């Protein structure tokens, strides 16, 4: 790292062609790091710390939860999909219709165990026949039967879902930071990692955490494609492919989430595309066809099993406020509820907060919160949480970003300081409630 002086200012030179402005020469190294063109500044480090806390919360929870019948069912079905998929009476595996949900969670739960089994058998193959450890075929049985041969089953089953939760947290922070700045991104991510429901669904196999990840990514990817259409054509193709993959993976997690994401994403896409709206229908049709291929591939291209997607009824749904009532009345969510109420009041009262960046996630959470499935056991309300945290982060960032010059407007300065104290209090309260809930001392 070198220092250079140009135009009466200090610059930090990371490369011969890069000049980074810095108010104080040696402070820049502490504030900003450069890694292959990506700047790791204070906001990035704060986000990384928060995501590390979420990962630690999930590891602690996994370590204190024994395996149950649901874990073994996901492992058994997932391993069958990877190791020996065969249509049985119109179904993809011996698990039947998989409770009506998608294949992604089963494949994700079974993949690490299948890889470990393949590695153990490969190593055993190079031993002499008399010294082989798995000659009896014990690794060919169910996960329960092979639990003494397979290692770290509890973590291998659940860690993939933790990684998707961390991935979603990173996406939530990135979207919120781009829309609302570092304060909004940090607050949205902090509320996310201290949400007991997020920790709960991230620490056992299920399709809800994957549908939530896919739906959130699908909506904002559609918005990203709309913005890309305003630029050169060279940037269209990668984002359209990303939109297709997002829609396909969401459909493999839950068909209802994919349908909602497709319709809502297309509406947002059409609204933002402006003079390029003639391309919206074409792009969404191609994305839908590509997603169909991805779903077909998730059934190992078995036509009989694939057709169950259209007849299983997993997208049948209606509306009820029971899930919202439980969320609001659960003591462990008190900080989230307070933040949501304050954000809603500020949004309705302040014209400054009523813009597309805040309105879009608000519309999504108003749609998803009262939704419930009538044919299968599912929890669509959990899909609304990232949109809730995005909305709350945006509104809080709007208030915290207001001018604080006390000489011009002392009232505004006092309001901002009071709101800053409220923000810190809400975060600390929610963190404590989340950790108490994880310890089993409070209903989560």
Secondary structure, 3 states (H helix, E strand, C coil): CEEEEECCEEEEECCCCCCEECCCCCHHHHHEEEECCEEEEHHHHHHHHHHHHHHHHHHHHHHCCCCCHHHHHHHHHHHHHHHCCCCECCECECCECHHHCCCHHHHHHHHHHHHHHHHHHHHHHCCCHHHCCCCCCHHHCCCCCCCCCCCCHHHHHHHHHHHHHHHHHHHHHHHHHHHHCHHHHHHHHHHHHCCHHHHHHHCCCCCHHHHHHHHHHHHHHHHHHHHHCCCCHHHHHHHHHHHHHHHHHHHHHCHHHHHHHHHHHHHHHHHHHHHHHHHHHHHHHHHHHHHHHHHHHHCCCCHHHHCHHHHCCCCCEEECCHHHHHHHHCHHHHHHHHHHHHHHHHHHHCHHHCCHHHHHHHHHHHHHCCEEECCCCCCHHHHHHHHHHHHHHHHHHHHHCCCCCCCCCHHHHHHHHHHHHHHHHHHHHHHHHHHHHHCCCCCC
